[in-house]
């Protein structure tokens, strides 16, 4: 399903990243700078509050599932990490 979603979004001219790792935090809240740096050091690119339990329940029911996220807020990461990341970061 991911290739279909990626092709459709690219066909609409929407900036798309076809891979990444999400860490789920309890919300509603934003992560602190320290948490963001820690998550980044573990290789997680996106901090999210809404991808769980949907993905887990879909897997449990053996349903096909694709997540399409709109990243609205970026947090503090090192300039070196930002330069190598496909995800937008603050300047």
C-alpha positions in Angstrom: 0.0 0.0 0.0 2.9 2.4 0.7 4.0 2.6 -3.0 0.5 3.4 -4.1 0.1 6.1 -1.5 3.6 7.6 -2.3 2.9 7.6 -6.0 -0.5 9.3 -5.5 1.0 12.0 -3.3 3.9 12.6 -5.6 1.5 12.8 -8.5 -0.3 15.6 -6.7 3.0 17.4 -6.2 3.1 16.9 -2.5 6.5 16.6 -0.9 6.7 13.0 0.3 9.1 10.9 2.3 8.5 7.2 1.6 10.2 5.9 4.7 10.9 6.8 8.3 10.6 5.6 11.9 7.9 7.0 14.2 8.1 7.1 18.0 4.7 7.4 19.7 4.4 9.7 22.8 1.4 10.2 25.1 -0.3 13.4 24.2 -1.6 15.9 23.8 1.8 17.6 24.2 4.9 18.4 22.3 8.2 16.6 23.2 10.8 18.6 25.1 14.1 19.5 23.4 15.8 16.8 25.5 13.3 14.2 24.5 13.6 15.2 20.8 17.4 14.9 20.9 17.2 11.5 22.6 14.6 10.2 20.1 16.8 11.4 17.3 19.9 9.7 18.7 17.9 6.5 18.7 17.2 6.9 14.9 13.6 7.9 15.2 12.7 10.7 12.7 9.1 11.5 13.6 7.5 12.0 17.0 3.8 11.3 16.8 0.8 11.1 19.2 -1.8 9.4 16.9 -0.4 6.3 15.1 -1.1 4.0 18.0 -3.4 2.1 18.6 -4.6 2.3 15.0 -1.6 0.4 13.5 -1.6 -2.2 16.3 -5.3 -2.9 15.9 -5.0 -3.1 12.1 -2.2 -5.6 12.5 -4.2 -7.6 15.0 -7.1 -7.8 12.6 -4.8 -8.6 9.7 -6.0 -5.5 7.9 -3.9 -3.6 5.4 -2.9 -0.2 6.8 -0.8 2.8 5.6 -0.1 5.9 7.7 0.0 9.3 6.0 1.2 11.9 8.4 1.4 15.7 8.0 4.4 17.0 9.9 3.3 20.3 11.4 6.0 21.0 14.0 9.7 20.5 13.9 11.9 20.3 17.0 15.5 20.8 17.9 18.0 18.5 16.3 21.7 18.9 15.7 22.8 20.6 12.4 24.7 17.5 11.4 21.6 15.3 11.8 19.4 17.9 10.0 21.8 18.0 7.1 21.5 14.2 6.6 17.8 13.9 7.3 15.1 13.9 4.6 12.7 15.5 7.0 12.3 19.3 7.4 14.0 20.9 10.3 14.0 24.4 11.7 16.7 26.9 10.5 
